[in-house]
Amino acid sequence: MDFTSYSASREARAATAAHHGPTAERYHGALDRYLAAIASTERQSPERRSPNPSGAPRRNRPWSLAETVVADVMTTDVATVGPDAPFKEIVDTLTRRRVSAVPVVDDTGRVLGVISESDLIARVVATDSESPRLRADRALIRGLRRPAQAETARELMHAPAIVTHAQTSVVEAARAAGRARVRRLPVVDHRGALIGIVTRSDVLKLYLRSDEGIATHLREDVLVGQFCLDPAAFEVRVVDGIVTITGQLENAQLHDSVLTACSATAGVVAVHDHLTSATEHSVAAHSADGPTHPVGPPPPLAY
């Protein structure tokens, strides 16, 4: 495909209404790369996080992944049910709000537990417990007995809920969700009252920065603002979140610092290094994708 055809193809894809950004296939494992890419940066510069004691979402999301906290990505309009909500009310809430799980809260807003679609579907499966296959599996029948007999949210919910806080870093929240094998974390205040919810989709939205916005940030805020470099001496290209940086550094010691700053930028999937220095003809290739060893499949998720 020649350059003209390639450019036209990209423009056509960009204009297609059905294209809303990165697909699940393209960014499979993006969360693993995200955690690996910023782990060292987060440990080295915790003091750079901006305080936000109110816990309210900040209007402008920070560019630095180390500064990104749950309040920056969480959803505040959360569907909930009370502990005495009947089965059908829970189903109606999930369907009407188009969500796959709801926190269970008491009259003060304190989170008691979480109910997911999986908990409700288990009840449907339990109705088939008299089939020959299930009769032979006594352990499965015992496991189905609770959802089959449950009538209210209190009886269905997973409790206690795994929760997080607004000022917890997104990385720490993602790790907590991974350890607990859950897809979402209710966000609570110091009293344990619900103020939001953060899901895997919310975390991955960090990768939805526009390529143009990422490139502008890297030129103006990183190369110029952080390192006082001449932007005319460098070319920064970003395609689908993958950064290619080309140019010559007067000081070779800046090489790793520049690459680290680029890879620690929200929205950057990887960095392709084509930097050289005045003292070295070329610098060894460097990837900001994180570890190159294969990543195994994630553990099953509870809710």
C-alpha positions as CSV (number, residue, x, y, z in Angstrom):
1,M,0.0,0.0,0.0
2,D,1.5,3.4,-1.0
3,F,1.6,6.4,1.4
4,T,-1.4,8.1,-0.3
5,S,-3.6,5.0,0.0
6,Y,-2.5,4.5,3.6
7,S,-3.3,8.1,4.6
8,A,-6.7,7.9,2.9
9,S,-7.5,4.6,4.6
10,R,-6.6,6.2,8.0
11,E,-8.9,9.2,7.3
12,A,-11.7,7.0,6.3
13,R,-11.4,4.9,9.5
14,A,-11.3,8.1,11.6
15,A,-14.5,9.4,10.0
16,T,-16.4,6.1,10.5
17,A,-19.2,6.6,13.1
18,A,-18.7,3.1,14.6
19,H,-15.0,3.8,15.5
20,H,-14.9,5.0,19.1
21,G,-11.3,4.4,20.0
22,P,-9.2,1.5,21.1
23,T,-10.8,-1.9,20.8
24,A,-10.6,-4.7,23.4
25,E,-8.6,-6.8,20.9
26,R,-6.1,-4.1,20.2
27,Y,-5.5,-3.3,23.9
28,H,-5.8,-6.8,25.3
29,G,-3.5,-6.8,28.3
30,A,-3.2,-2.9,28.3
31,L,-3.8,-2.9,32.0
32,D,-0.8,-5.1,32.6
33,R,1.4,-2.8,30.5
34,Y,0.0,0.2,32.2
35,L,0.8,-1.1,35.7
36,A,4.3,-2.2,34.7
37,A,5.2,1.0,32.9
38,I,4.5,3.3,35.8
39,A,5.3,1.2,38.8
40,S,8.8,2.6,39.2
41,T,7.7,6.2,38.5
42,E,5.0,5.9,41.1
43,R,7.4,4.7,43.8
44,Q,10.0,7.4,43.0
45,S,7.7,10.5,42.9
46,P,4.7,10.1,45.2
47,E,5.2,13.8,46.4
48,R,4.1,15.0,42.9
49,R,0.5,14.0,43.4
50,S,-1.8,16.9,43.7
51,P,-3.9,17.0,46.8
52,N,-7.7,16.8,46.4
53,P,-9.1,16.4,49.9
54,S,-12.7,16.9,48.8
55,G,-12.6,13.6,46.9
56,A,-14.5,15.2,44.0
57,P,-13.4,14.3,40.5
58,R,-10.9,16.9,39.2
59,R,-12.0,18.8,36.1
60,N,-8.8,18.2,34.2
61,R,-7.2,14.8,34.4
62,P,-3.4,14.9,35.0
63,W,-1.1,13.8,32.3
64,S,1.2,12.0,34.7
65,L,0.1,8.5,35.5
66,A,1.8,8.7,38.9
67,E,-0.5,11.6,39.7
68,T,-3.7,9.9,38.5
69,V,-6.0,8.9,41.4
70,V,-9.4,7.1,41.6
71,A,-11.2,10.5,41.8
72,D,-9.9,11.3,38.3
73,V,-11.6,8.3,36.6
74,M,-14.4,7.1,38.9
75,T,-18.2,7.3,38.1
76,T,-20.1,9.3,40.6
77,D,-23.7,8.6,39.4
78,V,-23.9,5.1,40.9
79,A,-26.9,2.8,40.8
80,T,-27.5,1.2,44.2
81,V,-30.1,-0.9,46.0
82,G,-31.0,-1.3,49.7
83,P,-30.3,-4.5,51.7
84,D,-34.0,-5.4,51.7
85,A,-34.5,-4.8,47.9
86,P,-36.3,-7.9,46.5
87,F,-34.8,-10.0,43.6
88,K,-37.0,-8.4,40.9
89,E,-36.1,-4.8,42.0
90,I,-32.4,-5.7,41.7
91,V,-32.9,-7.1,38.2
92,D,-34.9,-4.0,37.2
93,T,-32.2,-1.7,38.5
94,L,-29.5,-3.5,36.6
95,T,-31.5,-3.5,33.4
96,R,-32.8,0.1,33.7
97,R,-29.4,1.6,34.5
98,R,-27.6,-0.7,32.0
99,V,-24.9,-1.8,34.6
100,S,-23.7,-5.3,35.5
101,A,-23.4,-4.8,39.3
102,V,-24.8,-2.6,42.0
103,P,-23.5,-1.8,45.5
104,V,-25.8,-2.5,48.4
105,V,-26.0,0.5,50.8
106,D,-27.8,1.2,54.0
107,D,-29.8,4.3,54.9
108,T,-26.7,6.3,55.6
109,G,-25.1,5.4,52.3
110,R,-22.6,3.0,53.8
111,V,-21.6,0.1,51.5
112,L,-22.6,-3.3,52.8
113,G,-21.8,-5.4,49.8
114,V,-22.0,-5.8,46.0
115,I,-24.4,-7.8,43.8
116,S,-23.5,-8.6,40.2
117,E,-25.4,-10.2,37.2
118,S,-23.5,-13.4,38.0
119,D,-25.2,-13.7,41.3
120,L,-28.6,-13.3,39.7
121,I,-27.9,-15.7,36.9
122,A,-26.8,-18.3,39.4
123,R,-30.4,-18.4,40.5
124,V,-31.5,-19.3,37.0
125,V,-28.9,-22.1,36.8
126,A,-30.1,-23.4,40.1
127,T,-33.6,-24.1,38.7
128,D,-32.0,-26.9,36.7
129,S,-30.6,-28.6,39.8
130,E,-32.7,-31.6,39.2
131,S,-31.1,-32.5,35.9
132,P,-29.1,-35.7,35.8
133,R,-25.8,-33.9,35.4
134,L,-26.3,-31.6,38.3
135,R,-27.7,-34.3,40.6
136,A,-24.3,-36.0,40.1
137,D,-22.5,-32.9,41.2
138,R,-23.4,-32.5,44.8
139,A,-20.8,-29.7,45.4
140,L,-22.3,-27.6,42.6
141,I,-25.8,-28.1,44.1
142,R,-24.6,-26.9,47.5
143,G,-23.0,-23.9,45.9
144,L,-26.3,-23.0,44.1
145,R,-28.4,-23.4,47.1
146,R,-27.7,-19.9,48.5
147,P,-28.7,-17.9,45.3
148,A,-31.6,-20.3,44.6
149,Q,-33.1,-19.5,48.0
150,A,-32.2,-15.8,48.3
151,E,-35.0,-13.3,48.1
152,T,-33.3,-10.0,49.0
153,A,-30.1,-8.1,48.3
154,R,-28.8,-8.9,51.8
155,E,-29.0,-12.6,51.0
156,L,-27.5,-12.3,47.5
157,M,-24.7,-9.8,48.0
158,H,-21.0,-10.4,48.3
159,A,-19.9,-9.0,51.7
160,P,-17.9,-7.3,52.8
161,A,-17.3,-5.3,49.7
162,I,-13.8,-4.6,48.5
163,V,-13.7,-0.8,48.4
164,T,-11.2,2.0,47.6
165,H,-10.9,5.7,48.3
166,A,-11.0,8.8,46.0
167,Q,-7.3,9.7,46.7
168,T,-6.0,6.2,46.2
169,S,-3.8,5.9,43.1
170,V,-5.4,4.2,40.1
171,V,-2.5,1.7,40.1
172,E,-3.1,0.7,43.7
173,A,-6.9,0.4,43.1
174,A,-6.2,-1.8,40.0
175,R,-4.0,-4.0,42.0
176,A,-6.5,-4.3,44.8
177,A,-9.2,-5.3,42.3
178,G,-6.8,-7.9,40.8
179,R,-5.9,-9.4,44.1
180,A,-9.6,-9.6,45.0
181,R,-10.6,-10.9,41.5
182,V,-13.3,-8.3,41.1
183,R,-14.2,-6.1,38.1
184,R,-15.1,-3.0,40.1
185,L,-14.5,-1.2,43.4
186,P,-17.0,1.0,45.2
187,V,-15.4,4.3,46.2
188,V,-16.1,5.4,49.8
189,D,-15.4,8.4,52.0
190,H,-13.8,8.2,55.5
191,R,-17.2,7.1,56.9
192,G,-17.5,4.2,54.5
193,A,-20.3,6.0,52.6
194,L,-20.5,5.5,48.8
195,I,-19.3,8.4,46.7
196,G,-18.5,6.6,43.4
197,I,-17.4,3.5,41.7
198,V,-14.4,2.6,39.6
199,T,-14.4,-0.2,37.0
200,R,-11.8,-1.7,34.7
201,S,-13.3,0.3,31.8
202,D,-12.7,3.5,33.8
203,V,-9.0,2.6,34.2
204,L,-8.6,1.8,30.6
205,K,-10.1,5.2,29.6
206,L,-6.7,6.6,30.5
207,Y,-5.6,5.1,27.1
208,L,-8.2,7.2,25.2
209,R,-6.2,10.4,25.0
210,S,-6.0,11.6,21.4
211,D,-2.8,11.0,19.6
212,E,-2.5,14.7,18.8
213,G,-3.1,15.6,22.5
214,I,-0.4,13.2,23.6
215,A,2.1,14.5,21.0
216,T,1.4,18.1,22.0
217,H,1.9,17.3,25.7
218,L,5.2,15.5,25.1
219,R,6.6,18.4,23.0
220,E,5.5,21.3,25.1
221,D,5.3,19.9,28.7
222,V,7.9,17.2,28.6
223,L,10.7,18.2,26.1
224,V,10.4,22.0,26.7
225,G,8.8,22.3,30.2
226,Q,10.5,19.5,32.0
227,F,13.9,19.2,30.2
228,C,14.3,22.6,28.6
229,L,15.0,21.0,25.2
230,D,14.6,22.6,21.8
231,P,11.4,21.0,20.3
232,A,12.7,21.8,16.8
233,A,15.4,19.2,17.4
234,F,13.0,16.4,17.9
235,E,10.2,14.7,16.0
236,V,7.4,13.2,18.1
237,R,4.9,11.0,16.3
238,V,2.0,9.2,18.0
239,V,-0.1,6.6,16.4
240,D,-2.7,4.7,18.4
241,G,-1.0,5.7,21.6
242,I,2.4,4.4,20.4
243,V,5.1,7.2,20.6
244,T,8.0,7.3,18.2
245,I,10.6,9.9,19.3
246,T,13.5,10.9,17.1
247,G,16.2,13.5,17.6
248,Q,19.6,14.3,19.1
249,L,20.3,14.9,22.8
250,E,23.2,17.2,23.7
251,N,23.5,15.3,27.0
252,A,23.3,11.5,26.8
253,Q,22.5,11.3,30.5
254,L,19.0,12.7,29.7
255,H,18.2,9.7,27.5
256,D,16.6,7.4,30.1
257,S,14.9,10.3,31.9
258,V,13.2,11.5,28.7
259,L,12.0,8.0,27.8
260,T,10.7,7.5,31.3
261,A,8.8,10.8,31.3
262,C,7.2,9.8,27.9
263,S,6.2,6.3,29.0
264,A,4.7,7.7,32.3
265,T,2.3,9.8,30.3
266,A,-1.4,8.9,30.5
267,G,-2.5,7.5,27.1
268,V,1.0,6.2,26.1
269,V,0.9,2.5,25.2
270,A,4.6,2.2,24.2
271,V,7.6,4.3,23.3
272,H,9.8,3.6,20.3
273,D,13.2,5.2,20.8
274,H,15.2,6.7,17.9
275,L,17.2,9.2,20.0
276,T,20.9,9.8,19.5
277,S,23.3,11.9,21.4
278,A,26.2,14.2,20.7
279,T,28.6,11.9,22.6
280,E,27.2,8.6,21.2
281,H,26.3,8.0,17.6
282,S,23.3,6.1,18.7
283,V,21.7,5.0,22.0
284,A,20.6,1.4,22.5
285,A,17.0,0.7,21.7
286,H,14.6,1.1,24.6
287,S,11.1,0.0,25.0
288,A,8.6,1.4,27.5
289,D,6.2,-1.5,27.2
290,G,7.3,-2.9,30.6
291,P,8.5,-6.5,31.0
292,T,8.9,-8.6,27.9
293,H,8.2,-11.9,29.5
294,P,4.8,-13.4,28.7
295,V,1.9,-12.4,30.9
296,G,-0.4,-15.3,31.9
297,P,-4.2,-15.1,31.7
298,P,-5.9,-13.1,34.5
299,P,-7.6,-14.9,37.3
300,P,-11.3,-15.4,37.2
301,L,-13.3,-12.4,38.5
302,A,-16.0,-12.5,41.2
303,Y,-18.0,-9.4,40.4
